[in-house]
Structure formats: structure tokens, C-alpha cells
């Protein structure tokens, strides 16, 4: 018997307010999505199609107008504590050191918050270890302005993972970085996920990024957003950057690009 999905969207629709709902004007519509425990999915699509809205629904920052969402077997009724998030802007606090920025979730999220003073040394050791894993060993006491964009984004990912969430949500996390730094961070994220097997939902405009990292890529239509393509990425793991130069990889990227390019004529049926 297969285990229940970790993320389960059941016929989810969202209008941003009651007035839009009355006009049947939805930001996302008819989303049915099941993500298995430990699965890495990526969501791609044109700008403004509702990818970030989908993220807010998943984390409980927005409630659906219709339908229901279950995460880890429980209905989503408000902001989830079991998720970590990182965005395109690293949004590190400029007055805090790298270490203190990474520790921030442990200061504000229960059950860590109540124990923070007593367990500070243990939490700091965890943060130092995580920073070392992403190549930031020795930068613990630097401030954000002393770090490059790529380093800031590594620290941001550490901050999202410090409370050991079951799910990591990434909204265009590498979009502002140069190509070399971006590929370095792909490999860091791949290694963290391989080791810890948390669920990942990655929203990205970068088709190469989605194919390199994900188990499954979903293509979202123009607004109102709905999933029109589901593509399983059957490239063997572990993947290294060499795979991005192979015909098999390039074919999948071209196929996804074709779907997005054809979106204007595309019907709403989901293709598998």
C-alpha cells in the first residue's frame, strides 16, 4: 500500500479577495497535486502565472477560496512551522552576523524559542556545521555587507534549514546570481537534499535549474495559474554538472521550453 502524499492539493482555487471571488476571477484554479515524502519538485511557467501564490498556499500564508490542502497528513489552517523558505533576495538582517542570521528561526520558532538561552551553544554548533557544509566556514562573524551575493544566498539557505524543517520552499533563490555561482549553489542544494531528504518545492524561471535539481517538473499556465504539464525527470542520480551538457538533458529542457512557448494555444489538460 502506497504511503499518503506529503503535500496534497485537492481541487484548490484562490481568489485574492471576496470581490474577485464574486467575479470568478482566480489567481490559481483547479490545482490537484500530490507530492511524495522526500520528493524534489520544481514549478516553472511564465511571469505572473501564480507560482509564488502556490508557495503561499503551501505554507499556509494564504488560505484557498475553494478546495483543501494537506501537508504531512494534516489540513493547512495557518502558517506552517515545518517548512523553511528562501527567496531571490537573501533578506539577511544587516546588523546581525552570518551566524546570528542563521540562528534567527531558532529564536522565534517554538519549540526552539523557549530553549534558546539554555541551548544556545548547541544551536550555534549546529549553525557552524551547516555553514561549513555550504562553504561558509570561517565567515560566521562577518556581516551581510561583507559577503558576496552567492555567500549571502548560502547563508539564507542555512537559515531556512537550521530548524530541520520537513519541507524547504525556494522562490527563485538563485535568480539574481551569475551563472557560475548559480551552478555552485545547485550542487550545494543537491548535496543537502541528498543527505537529509526533506521535501523541496522550487519555483524558478530557469529550466536548466529545474531539470538538474528536480524529480518532477510542473509547468504552470498563464494566469489563472493551473498545472498543464507534469514531467518526470528520469535522469539518474546523483547528477553532476556534466549531465547538463548531454543530449538527454537538453532534450528535456527543450521540451519544457516548447510547452511554455505554446502556452497561448495550449488547452488546460495536464500532460504526463
Secondary structure, DSSP 8 states (H G I E B T S, - for coil): -----SEEEEEEEE-SSHHHHHTT--SEEEEEEEE-TT-EEEEEESTTSSHHHHHHHHHTSS--SEEEEEETTEE--S--SSEEEEESS----TTSBHHHHHHHHHHHSTTHHHHHHHHHHHHHHHHHHHHHHTT-TT-TT-BGGGS-HHHHHHHHHHHHHTT--SEEEEESTTTTS-HHHHHHHHHHHHHHHHHH--EEEEE-S-HHHHHHH-SEEEEE-SSSB-EEEEEE----SS--GGGGGSHHHHHHHHHHHHHHHGGGT--S--B-
